[in-house]
Amino acid sequence: MSENMKIDVISIESKISEPFFAAYKSIAIESIHAFIEAIKGFEASGKKRELYSGVDNEAEEYINSYALNHLGNVEDTNIYQVLDALRHAFVSYAYNGLRQLYTRQENEGWYPRIVLTEILMPNDIDSLDEVITIYRGCGYCDFKNRKYGQAWTTSLKIAQDFAYVHYAGQDWFRKDKRTVLVTKYSRDDVLFSDQSIEFEVVVNVNKLENVQIYT
């Protein structure tokens, strides 16, 4: 299931193994197991996902109900955030598979790391030029350590917003530690593109070359 969902299991294991989460680690593990079984059962049933009905499918209902039984007793906001992020990730996948999980992942707090390794459909990759200019708003440490995320954009304005606007309310935010990166990238190596709203392009980070700070 982790392969189908493209979730980096280590990102979950490391988070729920942090000291602050010790009392809830077993609950998180049990929850993940229950969520997976719910999704596998729904998919095995052969029922189609009704994306526009406004009604949750059986897996979504089960995951939300199971999670809320635990969340209702959690007072620590950090613990609540981790458990709710797990709920959100698995509900997203239950709703519309990998596309929903990837495109609706939350980034303002901790979230299971999603790593695309193949082209995500549907997309509008064919609308891109053969070589595109892409930007990413991120922490300066990403550039310093040469550790880049997969999500980039063809819009400089969107990248600037991610660098300096969207996370400004977070406790960890420091504008002087934020930056916008830029590089050229081949359309042939794009894994996903949605040239609307955020003009997102998902890349294979191993294919990135000559990444620079935008000036």
N, C-alpha and C positions, 0 to 999 in steps of 0.2 A: 504493500500500500504506500509506503514511503517513496518508492520509485515512481508510482503512478502520480502521486501528489507532488513529486519533486521537492519534498521537504528535506532540508539538511538536518538529519536526526541529531547530530551533535549540537546544533543550536538549541534544541529542546533539552537534551540531556544536561548541557552545561548550565542552562538557566534554572532548571528545577533542582539542580544539585547545589545551588548557592545557599549559604547558611540561613538567610532570611526565610527561605522557602522550605526548610527542613520538615516542618510539621505537616506540610501539604504535599510533599513529594509523592507519597503513596497514592494520594487522592488524584493527583495529576496523571500518574501512570495508569491507574484504574480507569480514569475518564477517557484517556486516549484509546485504551483497549476497547472500551464500550463504544466510543465514537466510530472506530474502525469497523467493528462488528455490525453496527447499524448501517453504515454505508455499504459494506459488502452484502448485507442481507437485502438492501434495497436494490442494488445493482443486479443481484442474482435473481430478483423477482421478475426482471424483464420489463418493469414498468418504465414508461418514458418520463423524463423530467418535464413538468408543465411549467415553463419559465414565466409565462405571463398570466397565470391563473390567479395570482395573489394568495394562493394557499400553499402552505409548506408541505413538502412531501414527507413520507413517514420517517425518513432518516433525519431530516431537519427538525421535525417535531421531537423526536427522541433525544437528539443531541441538545437542543435548547432546554428541554425539560430536565434532563439529567444534570446539565451544568447549573441550571438555576437552583436546583436542590442544594448544591454546595455553595454557590455564590451568595445565597441568602444569609449564610452564617459567617461570611467573611467581612471583618471590619478593617483589616489592614489594606490600604489602597494598592500597595505594591503587589501583594499576593492576589488581590482581586484582578488586577490588570493582567497578570500572567494567565490566570485561569480563564479569564474572559477572552484573551487573545487566542487561546487554544480552542475555545468554543467557536469563536468567529471563523477561524481557519477551517475547521472541519465542517461547519455549517455552509461555508462558502463552497467547499468542494462538493458537499451533498447537493447543493442547489444546481450547480452547473459545471461541475468538474474542474479541471485544471485552469481553464480560462477565467472562471469566476474567482478562484483562489488567488491567481496571480494578479489579476487586474483590480481586485478589491482588497488586497492586503493593506493593513494599517501600518503606518510608519512613524507615528508620533510617539509611540512607546515600544516596548519589546514586542516582537512578533516572530513566529517561526520563520526561519530563513528559507525562502523559495529559490531554487536554482534551476533555471530552464536549461535544458541540454539539447533540445530539439525544437523545431519550428512550431509555434503555437498558432493554431487556426481557430477562427478565421482571422485574417490580417490584411493589411493593405501594403505589403512590402513592395509589390509591383509598381506602386505609385512613386516610389523613391527613385532618385537619380542613382546612377551606377556607383558613384562615390558621394557620400553625404558628409556634411559638417554637423557634428553632434556636440551637445553641451551637457554638463552635469553640475548641479548645485550641490555642494557637500561640504564636509569639514576639510580644513587644510591638511589634517593628518592623513586623509585618503591619498592625497597627492604625495605627501612626504614619504609614506610607506608603500606607495605604488599598489595599494589595495583598493580596487575600484568595484563599485556595484554594477549590476547589469543594466539598470534602468537609466537611459539617457534621453535626450530630447533634441529635436531639430530646431527648437525655439529658444533663442537666447533669453527672452523675457521669462519664459517658464523656468529655465534653469536659475535665473536670478531670484525668482520668487522662492524656489526651493532652498536657495542658499541663504537668503536674508529675510524672508517674510514668513513662510509657513510655520516655522518652528520657533519664532521669536518669543512665544509665550512659555516655552519649555524652560525648566530650571537650569538645564545644562547649556542653554544657548548663549554663545558669545559671538557677536558679529565679527570681531577681529580674528576669530578662528575659522571663519567660513570663507568659501571661495567658489568660483565657477571655473570648471575645466572645459577644455575644448580639444577636439581632435578630428581627423578625417577617418572615415570608416567605409568599408565596402558593403554595398547592398547584399552581395552574395553571402555575407556572414551574419546578416540580421536574423534574429530568432523570432521577433514579433515587432509589428509596427501598428500604431493607431494614430494616424495623423489628424486627430480631432481633439479638442479640449487641451490635453497636455502634450500633444505631438510626440508621444512616446516611441522610443526605439529601444528594443532589448538586444543587447550585444553578448557575444562570447568574450569574456574579459581577457581570455588568452590571445585574442586577435587584436587587442588594442595596441596601438603603436604611437609614439611621439605625442603623448598626452601632455598638454601645456596648461598653464593658468591663463584664463582669458584676461586680456588687458585692453 
